[in-house]
Amino acid sequence: MKEKPKVYALSTCPYCKRTKRFLEEHKIVYDCVDVDLLADNKQDEALEEVEKLTGRRSFPVVIIGKEIIVGHDEDKLRKALKL
């Protein structure tokens, strides 16, 4: 994998926690942005980025290459990560 997957998440979201756990269990190194823990201006930027990528403000959002996965979907994660 050329670049690390990027995860936009909320620190309290159970689906975000499942997605992070799935990646960790499969030894996938990823970058994570816990949007709710950012400073206000950075939080606004991250929310705008999520909305631009997905058309909504739903979490988690996982970016793997050109693929964008919204929500916790292990089948899509496996396919995108070639697991």
C-alpha positions in Angstrom: 0.0 0.0 0.0 1.5 3.3 -1.1 -0.1 5.7 1.3 -1.6 5.1 4.7 -5.4 5.0 5.0 -6.9 8.1 6.6 -9.7 7.8 9.1 -12.0 10.7 10.1 -13.7 9.7 13.3 -15.4 10.9 16.5 -13.7 9.8 19.7 -17.1 8.7 21.2 -18.6 7.0 18.2 -18.9 3.2 18.6 -18.7 2.6 14.8 -15.5 4.7 14.6 -14.0 2.6 17.4 -15.0 -0.7 15.6 -13.3 0.6 12.4 -10.1 1.6 14.2 -10.1 -1.8 16.0 -10.6 -3.6 12.6 -7.6 -1.7 11.1 -5.4 -2.4 14.2 -6.3 -6.1 14.3 -5.2 -6.4 10.6 -2.0 -4.5 11.4 -2.9 -1.6 9.1 -1.0 1.6 9.9 -3.4 4.6 9.4 -3.7 8.3 10.1 -6.7 9.2 12.2 -8.4 12.5 12.8 -10.7 12.5 15.8 -12.7 15.5 14.6 -14.5 16.2 18.0 -11.1 16.5 19.7 -9.8 19.2 17.4 -9.7 22.9 18.1 -12.9 24.7 16.9 -11.3 26.1 13.7 -9.6 22.8 12.8 -12.9 21.0 13.6 -14.7 23.2 11.1 -12.1 22.4 8.4 -12.3 18.7 9.0 -16.1 18.7 8.9 -16.0 20.6 5.6 -13.5 18.1 4.2 -15.7 15.2 5.3 -18.7 16.9 3.7 -16.8 17.6 0.5 -15.7 13.9 0.3 -19.0 12.3 1.1 -21.7 14.9 0.7 -22.7 14.6 4.4 -21.3 14.6 7.9 -21.3 11.0 8.8 -18.6 9.0 10.6 -16.4 7.1 10.3 -15.0 8.0 6.9 -12.0 5.9 5.7 -10.0 7.0 2.7 -8.0 4.2 1.1 -6.3 5.5 -2.1 -9.2 6.8 -4.2 -11.8 4.8 -2.3 -14.0 6.5 0.3 -15.9 4.3 2.8 -18.5 5.9 4.9 -19.6 4.0 8.0 -18.2 0.8 9.5 -18.3 -1.7 6.7 -15.8 -4.5 7.1 -16.5 -6.0 3.7 -15.7 -2.8 1.9 -12.6 -2.3 4.1 -11.4 -5.8 3.3 -11.9 -5.3 -0.4 -10.2 -1.9 -0.4 -7.3 -3.2 1.7 -7.1 -6.4 -0.3 -7.4 -8.5 2.9 
